[in-house]
């Protein structure tokens, strides 16, 4: 008799565990339904870029630049340069005027509210500091004979 009661209680608990989540979901009417007003506003608002925090990347050759208008063109894209744009030339701090037409350039940018592409980072050249060579032939790792 004891095992029979234990089996009934155990089966009841298992059944309740399977049915209870289904019943709770059924009572949850409409909370997961999409809000139509939010959907309409998303259609008019442009989607946030995948890399919104760091911006999108660009790479190519410098086609043109205008230091008066503070713009540079890479391929078919024209980027605005602001006082917040970090500019480097071979890893060293630089200005827009340090760019050379036809040379390698890369960086990142964001799109502002007006739809303009605003450069956040520009790297002219290889983007790394040139290694300094040493003429010193003395080595601390050389074996003494």
C-alpha positions in Angstrom: 0.0 0.0 0.0 2.9 2.3 0.8 4.5 1.8 -2.6 1.2 2.4 -4.3 0.7 5.7 -2.6 4.3 6.7 -3.2 3.9 6.0 -7.0 0.7 8.0 -7.2 2.3 11.0 -5.4 5.4 10.7 -7.6 3.4 10.6 -10.8 1.2 13.5 -9.7 4.3 15.6 -9.0 5.8 14.8 -12.4 2.5 15.5 -14.2 2.1 18.8 -12.3 5.7 19.7 -13.3 4.9 19.1 -17.0 1.5 20.7 -17.0 2.1 23.7 -14.8 4.5 25.6 -17.2 2.0 25.1 -20.0 -0.8 26.5 -17.9 1.3 29.5 -16.8 2.2 30.3 -20.4 -1.5 30.1 -21.4 -2.3 32.7 -18.7 0.4 35.0 -20.0 -1.8 36.6 -22.7 -0.3 39.4 -24.7 2.8 40.3 -22.7 5.1 38.9 -25.4 3.0 40.3 -28.3 4.9 42.9 -30.3 3.9 46.5 -29.7 2.6 47.8 -33.0 3.7 51.4 -32.2 7.3 50.3 -31.6 7.3 48.4 -34.9 6.1 51.5 -36.8 8.7 53.7 -35.2 11.5 51.1 -36.1 10.4 51.3 -39.8 11.2 55.1 -39.9 14.3 54.9 -37.8 17.5 53.6 -39.5 18.8 50.4 -37.9 21.8 50.8 -35.6 25.0 49.5 -37.2 26.3 46.2 -36.0 29.4 47.8 -34.6 27.8 50.9 -33.2 30.2 51.3 -30.3 33.4 51.2 -32.4 32.0 52.2 -35.8 32.3 50.6 -39.2 35.7 50.1 -40.8 37.1 51.5 -44.0 40.3 50.7 -45.9 41.8 51.7 -49.3 43.8 54.4 -50.9 43.4 58.1 -50.2 41.6 59.5 -53.3 41.3 63.1 -52.2 41.2 65.3 -49.1 40.2 68.9 -48.4 41.9 70.4 -45.3 39.6 73.4 -45.5 36.3 71.4 -45.5 38.0 68.8 -43.2 37.0 65.8 -45.5 38.7 62.9 -47.1 37.6 60.5 -49.8 38.4 56.8 -49.9 36.8 55.0 -52.8 33.3 56.3 -53.2 33.0 57.4 -49.5 33.6 60.9 -48.2 34.3 61.2 -44.5 34.1 64.3 -42.3 37.0 64.9 -40.0 36.2 66.5 -36.6 38.3 67.6 -33.7 37.6 64.3 -32.0 39.0 62.2 -34.9 42.2 60.4 -33.9 44.7 60.6 -36.8 48.0 58.7 -37.0 50.7 58.4 -39.7 52.7 55.2 -39.4 51.7 54.9 -35.8 52.7 58.5 -34.8 50.2 61.3 -34.1 49.4 63.3 -37.3 47.0 65.8 -38.9 44.8 65.6 -42.0 47.4 67.4 -43.9 49.9 64.5 -43.4 47.8 62.3 -45.8 49.3 61.6 -49.2 47.0 61.1 -52.2 47.3 57.5 -53.5 48.7 56.2 -50.2 47.2 53.5 -48.0 44.6 54.7 -45.5 42.3 52.9 -43.1 40.1 53.7 -40.1 36.7 53.7 -38.6 33.7 55.9 -38.9 30.1 56.4 -37.7 27.1 57.8 -39.4 25.6 60.9 -37.7 22.0 61.9 -37.5 22.3 63.8 -40.8 23.6 60.7 -42.6 27.1 62.0 -42.9 30.0 59.6 -42.5 32.2 61.0 -39.6 35.6 59.5 -39.2 36.5 58.5 -35.6 39.9 57.1 -36.4 42.2 57.6 -39.5 45.6 55.8 -40.0 47.8 56.8 -42.9 50.5 54.4 -44.0 51.0 51.0 -42.4 49.6 52.1 -39.0 52.7 50.9 -37.1 55.8 52.7 -35.9 58.8 52.0 -38.0 61.3 49.8 -36.2 64.5 51.5 -35.3 67.6 49.6 -36.2 70.6 49.4 -33.9 74.1 49.6 -35.2 75.3 48.3 -31.8 76.8 44.8 -32.4 77.2 44.1 -28.7 74.7 41.5 -27.5 74.0 40.5 -23.9 73.1 37.0 -25.0 76.3 36.2 -26.8 78.4 33.4 -25.4 81.8 34.2 -24.1 84.6 32.0 -25.6 
